[in-house]
Amino acid sequence: MTHQTRSFRSMNHPRGTRGPLLAAVQTALPGLAPVASEWSGNPRDFYDRPVKLRGTISGVRVDVMLGREACMDAGAPDPEVEDFGTPSVTLSGDDTRAMEALWSQLTTALAAAGYADVTP
């Protein structure tokens, strides 16, 4: 099984923006589901949690780390700080052609949303 990870960076805003990023990923890779994450931290500092999507497309497992959200109160309905400036995506599978097709769809959609592939 092959694992490939690529990193992206928002060219429009240092922290990126959730809406355009999420829409681009869901358009390029439909069928991914949110991964439930618990808040971690303490009341003197921020609580934070990762924002992830996961699924399988054409036999390829897709793990997307969209970013992180943070707040001072773990019970707050909305985060106070969001950082979606450097998402990363990992594809895992045996079909390298399917993986390349997914990379092409994803990088095109993310470029339209203002994100560039910055994988070293």
N, C-alpha and C positions, 0 to 999 in steps of 0.2 A: 504494500500500500504506500502510495506517495502522499506526502503532506507538503503543501506550499502555503506560505504566508506572505501577504503583501500589506504594506503600510501606506496610508494615504494622509494628506495634509490639506486642510482648508486653505485656499488661496485668497478667500474673500474676508475671512474673519478669524483671528487667532484661536478662538474657542469653537469655531464652527457654529452651525445652527441645526438643531434637531430635525425640524420639519423638512427642509430640502434634502438633508442626508438620508433620513428615513424613507422619504418618497423615492429617492434615487435607488436605494438598495432594494426596496420592495418592488420597484418597476423592473429592475435588472434581474432580480432573483426572487420571483414570486413564490409564495408558499412557506416562507420562513416564519417561525413563531417566536414570540418574545420568550426569553428565559427569565423566570422569576428570580429576583435577587433580594436578599435581606440588606437592611441598612447596617453598617458597622461604624463604630466610632465611639464618642463619649460626649456628655453634655457640655464640656468645656471647649471642645473643638468641634469641628463639623462632623456630622454623620455623612457617609457617602455610600454609593452602591454603583456597580457597573450596569450598563444598559447593553444587553446582548440579544441577538437573534440566532436561531439555530434551525436547521432542517436538512433535508436530503433532496437534491435535484439531479435528475438523470443519473442516479447511482452515486453521486458525489456528496459527501457530507460537507455542509457549509456551516462554519462558526464565524459570526460577525460580532466584534467588539465595537459597538458604535461610539461609546464614550462613557462618561461618568456624570452622575448628578449628585449634588450635595445640599444639605440643609442643616440648620442649627437644632431642629426638633425632628427626631425620627418619625414622629406621628403627623408631621405636616403633610397636607394633601398635595402640595406642589414643591419641587425643589427650588432652592434659592439661587443655586449656582449650577450651571450645566457646562460641561466641556466635551464638545463633539468635534474638536479640531484635528484629532489624529486617530481616526478609526483604523482598525486592522481586520483583515479577513483571512481565514484559514480554510483551504479546500483540502479534503482528504478523499482519496479514491484510487482505483486502479486504471480508470479510463482517462488517459492524459488528454485525449482529444476533447472529451466532455469538459475536462477542467479548463483547457485553453478557451473553449467556447464561453464558459462561464466568466473567465477572466476578461475576455473581450467585452461581453455584455456589461460587466460591472464597471470596468475602467471607463467605458464610453458614458455610462449613466452618471458616474461620479464626476467625470470631467464637466458634464453639462451642469452639475450642481456646484461647481467651483472647487472640486477636490482633485489633487494631482497625486499620482502614484510616486511615492518617495522611497520605495523599497531599495535598500542598498544592493 
